[in-house]
């Protein structure tokens, strides 16, 4: 019997748990799930005797150690900052480990001992990072193996609302952790390579430097750059490429409107606001504007950011009820980012019948026999409902599939990995097709840059 330990049972684990439920008999699995809140897991698992649900505190070192001791592989679906204690226990006990998070320096430092013990520590095996790595490397390896030279790679991912559930002017709702959306792009400079030139975009300019993208059947989107695209040149083996760009996708117009919050300082998470619990939305907006004994909050904001009253951007702000002077936001000792998050959650939370949508787009430019060519690869995945969302599918299924492959010895190279080798991406991408995670790849005319991109 294969003993699996899943630490963390949040919204992104529904498809992961369901996969194990469907595979439990044929793969002879016993799955232990631990978390403080097991409501979702109970709903999915029911009375299945192959599952054991434990409501324990994973920060209790002895309880965590004992749980890991009794498994063959541990999956940590905790926030990234909590992976290291789990990893150290797994290493000490000689257990394989999987996370969907980026590889930290501290985890990478453990690799010599992990290799010595013959363990597989697979990371970045969710959606982004995860499916983006695997789908990109499959095409990159194919292009290189054909004798061609990669010269361009761009990749964008968006967690969005499905068109049939799109009912606001922002064309956006929260499909994953709202906090991560509010603070996205902070803590560093976006850096990438574009047509042989290194580009650097500070946070306060990030949302005004977008690139336009077309997704077949779904229209136009925009993408803004992630923090560090350059490190993936060496990871993907693209040292000769002259363009290396990874970004986030939104519907056109979102970034310009979001930039209002950035310019005002509402996304700052480094300090707390005095008497925040007494603030209305109108008070919150006014706190970032110049004082005037006569001008209204609306007038000050329009003048400060040079927004016309009939501009759709202004309509987006009004739709959020930002100028409501009656309702208190009601968070004590809150940072600006926490206040903004609460305002947005009131408007952008998915309704019971809403569906989310994942969109991913890769652009591969290469040179073969003196001719420039390009492949565009597109993925669209829609959620089924509020439990089996597109986000949960695309994050949880790769984790689940990788778990079984490691247990069966089909993925066996020891070390701290992300899924960029054929040993990993070939079987996982093949199985993901069974769940509707399918990339549409087409050869298109080569473009060394997107002529519709904002200048810069």
N, C-alpha and C positions, 0 to 999 in steps of 0.2 A: 504494500500500500504506500502511496505517495502522500506525505503529510505536508500540507501547505499552510503557512501562517500569513494571514492578511491583517496588517495593522492599519487601521483607518477605514471607515466605511461611509464616506461622504457621498455627495451626489454623483461624483464622477466614477463611482465604483459599481453602479447598477449593472451595466453590461458585463463587467468583469466577474461579478458574483454569479450572474445568470449563466455565463459561459461555463464556469466551474460546475454549476448545478447540472447543466446538460451533459457535461463530460464526466461527471463523478463516477458513474457506473463503469463505463467503457474504459476509463483510464485508472480506475481503482483509486480514487482520491478521498482523502479526509481533509476537510478545510476548517481551520479555526479562524474566526474573525474576532478581533478585539477592537473596541472603541468605547467611548463614553456614551455615545448615542447609537444604538443598534436598530432603530426603527426601520430604516430602509432595508437593512440586511434581513430582518425578520420578515418583512413584507415579501421579499423575493424568495427566501429560502423555505419559508413555511416550516413544516415538521420534518424536513429531510434529515434522516439520521446520519448522513455523511457530513453534516455541518455541526460545528460547535461554536456558539456565540458567547463571548465573555465580555462582561462590562467591567473592565479593569483600567486602571490608570497606567498608561504606558510609560509615564515618567517615574514610576516606582521601579527602581533598577532591578530588584530581585524578581518581581513579577514579570517584567519584560524578559529578563534573562531566562527564567524558567520556561516561558512560552516559546522562546526561540530554540531552546534546548530540545524541545520535543518535535521540531519540524525538520523537513528536508530542505525547504526553501522559504525565505521570508520575503514578503512583498510589503514595502513601506509606501503607503499612500498618504503619509503625513505631509505637512508643509516641509519644504526643502530643508529648512534650518534644523529640523529634528531628525534627519536621516543618520547623522554621524554616530550617535549613541547606538542606534540599531545596527549599523554597519560594524561597529567595533564588537558588539556581542556576537553577531553572525560570524565574524572572522575568528573570534576566540573559540567559538563552538564548531567551526568548520562547516558552516551552512552557506548555500548560495543565496544571493540577494538580488532583488529587482526594485527599481524605482522608475518613475516617469520624469524625474527632475534632472536638471543639468548636473554634470559632474563637478563637484567642488574640489578645490585644491586639497582640502583635508582628506577627502576620500581617495583622491589620486595618490596621495602620499602613502596610503596603505597597500598599494598595488604589489610591491615586491613580496610581501607576506601572503597576499591573496593568491598570487601566482604560485608561490611555493607550496601552498596547501591545495592547489588545483581547483580553486573555486571560481565560479562565474559571478561577477557583480555587474549586472546589466542595468544601465541607466539610459535616460533620454529615450524611452521606449513607449511614449504616449502619442500624442498628436503632433504638437510643436513645442518641444522637440520629440521626435519619434518617427511618425509616418513621413514627415518632411525629409528626414535623413534617408530613410529606406527608399522612398520613391525617387529621390534625387540620385542616390548612388547607383541604383539599378540602371538608370539611363546613362549616367556619366560613365560607368564601367562599360556599358554597351558601346558607347561612342568611342572610348579609348581603345577597346578591344578590336574595333573595326579599323584602327590605324589613324583615326582622326585626332585633331588637336582641339581641346576645349579652349575657347576664348571668352566665353560669356556665360555667367550663371546668375539668374535672379529667381528669388523664391518668396512667395507671400502666402500668409495664412490668415483667415478671419473666422472668428466665432460670431455669427450673426443671427438675426431672426429670419425665418423662412418667409418668402414673399406673401404667402397666404395669411401670415400673422403679423405682417408689417403694417401697423396702423398709427405710426407717429411720424412727425416731420424729420426726425433724426434718422429714421430707418434703422433703428438699433434698439436692442434690449439686452439685458445681462444674461449671458448664457454660461458664464463661469464666475469665478470670484470677483465681485464688484470692486473690491479694494485694489486688485491687480490692474483693473481697467483704469481706475482713477489715478494711480501713481505711475502708470506705464511711461517709460521713456526717461524717468528721472534717474539720478545717480551716476550719470556719465554722458559722454558725447557720442552721438550716433556716428559711426565711421564705416565707410565702405569704399570700394574701388569702382570707378565709372569711366569706361573708355580710356583706361590707362592713367587716370588721375585719382589721387586719394582725396576723398571728400569727408568733411567733418561738420556735423550739424549740432549746435548746442540745443539744449532742451527747449529754450524759449523760442527757437525757430523751427522746431521739429515738425509741427503740424501745419506749416505753410510750405513745406517742401515735399510735395506728393507726386506720385506717378499714376497715370491712368491705366486701367486694365480692363479688358473685355473678357467676360466668361460666357461661353456659348449657352444661349438660352436664358441667361440671367442678367444680361446687360452690363452696364459700366460700373466699375468699382474704382477706388483709389487706394494707393498703398503708401505708407510712410515707413522710413527705415527703422530697423531694430538697432539696439545699441552698438553691437560689435559684429559686423559681418566679416571683418578681415580674418578673424581666427579660423574661419571655415575654409580658407584657401588651403591651408596645410592639412586640415582634417579631411577634406574632400579630395586632396591631391590635385588642386587647381592652381598651383604656383604660377603657371604660364598664362592663366586667364587675365584679361585686361578689365573685366567687369565682374565684381563679386558683390551682390546686394541681396540682403534678406530683410523682409519687412512684414508689416501688419496690414490687413485689408479692412476697409470700411466702405460703405456706400458713399458715392460722391457727395461732397458738401459737409460730411461729418467733421472732418479735420478742421475746416475753417471755423466751424461753430465751436468745436472743442477748444480751439486756440483762445477763445474769449476767457475761458476758465484759467488757462495757463497764464495769460497776460495779466489777469487780475490777481493771481496768486492763490486761487482757490484750491489748487491741487497740492499745495505745500503740506507736508506731513511732519514738519520738524519742530513745530511749536503749537501751544494750545491757546485758544481764544478765551479771553476773560468773559465770565458770565455767559458762556455759550449756551447753557441750558435755557436761558431766557430769550434767546434770539429767534425772531421770525425769519423767514426766507428773505424778506425785504431788508431786515437789519443786517443779515449776513452779507448781502450784496453791497449794501451801503458802507459796510466796514472797510471795503477795499477801494472806495471812491473818495475824491477830494470833498472837503467840507464846503457846503454852500447853505446860507440861511434862507435862500429862496428857491433854488432849483430842485426839482423832484429827482428821485433816484433814477427813474427812467431817463430823464434828460441828461443827467450827469454821465450815465453809462454810455448813452449814444454819443455824446460829445467826446468822452474820454477815449473811446475805441473807434470813433468815426463810423458809426453804423447808421444807415438811413432807416427811417421808420417803416418804410415799405420793403425793406430788405428781408428775404426769407430767413436770414440768420436771426433777425429780430423776432420773427414769428417762432423760431425754434426756442428762443429764450422764454418767450411768453408761455409757450406750451408747457414748460416746466413749472409754471406758477412761481417764478423767481421773485415776483414783486408782490406776493401775498404778504400782507402786513398783519394778519390775524393769527395764523397757525404757527406755533413754536416748533422749531426743529427738535428740541428736547434732548440734547446730548450734553452731559456735563463734562467739563475739561476736554473738549473736543479740539482736534486739529482742524484746519481748514479742509483738508482732504476728507476727514471723517464727516464733516458737515455736508460737504458736497455729495459724498456717497449716499448719505441718508436722503437727501433731496432727490437724487437720481433713482434710488431704489423705489421710492414712492411712485415713480412714473415708468420705470423701465423693467420692472419685474415681469417675467412671463406670466400670462394669464393661464388658467387651467387648461384651456384648449389650444394654447399657442404651441407652435413647433419652432425649434431652432434649426440652424443650418451651418454647416462647416463648408468653407470654400478654400481651396488651395490651388495655387498657380505656380508652375515652374517654367522658366524660359532657359533653354540650353542653346547656346551659340557655339558652332565649331567650324573648323576648317578642314576640308578633305579634298585631296587632289587639287589644291589651289582654289577651291570653290568654297564660299561661305554658305553655311546652312544653319537652319534653326529648327528645333523641336519645341513645341509648346505642350505642356502637360497640365491638365485641369482635373480637379476633383470637386464634386459637390455631394455632400451627404446631408440628408434631412433626418431630424429626430422623429420618433414614432409618437411620443407623448412626453409628459413631464417627468417620467421616470427614466425611460429609455431615450434620452436625448441624443442628438448627433454628437454633442461633446462627450457624453459618457461612452458612446460607442467607440469613437475614435481615440479616446484616451485609454479606456479600459480593455478593449479587445486586444490591442498589441501586447499589453502587459500580460494578459491571460494566456495568449498563444505562446509568448516567449517562455512563460513559466513551465508549460507542459513540454516544450521543446528542450528546455534545460534539464528537466527531470528525466526525460527519456534519452538524454545523451546526444540529441541531434544538434544542439548548440553546446559545445564543450570546451572551446578555447578559453583557458583560464585568464583572469585579469579583470581590470576595471574597464568596461566597454561602453560605447554607444553603438547603435545598430547600423554600422556602415560597411560591414563585410557581407559577402554573398552567403556565407554560412548562416547569417541571421536574417537578412532581408528577403532572400528568395523564398523560404518556406512561409514566413509570416505574411508577406504581401500576397502570396498565392492563396492562403487561407482567408485573408481579409476580403478577397473577392466574393467569397460565399456570403458575406454579410453586407454586400453593397458598397464596399470601399474599393472603388474601381477608378483608375485614372484613364482619362481620354487623351491620348497622345497623337499629335499631328505634326507633320512637317509643314512649315510656313515660310514665307519669304523672310530672309535674314534682316534684322534691324540691329545695328550696333548700339542704338539708344532709342528711347521712345520719344518721338517728336512731340508728343502731347504732354510731356512732363513739364512741370513748373521749372522755369529757368533756374540754374544754380549748379 
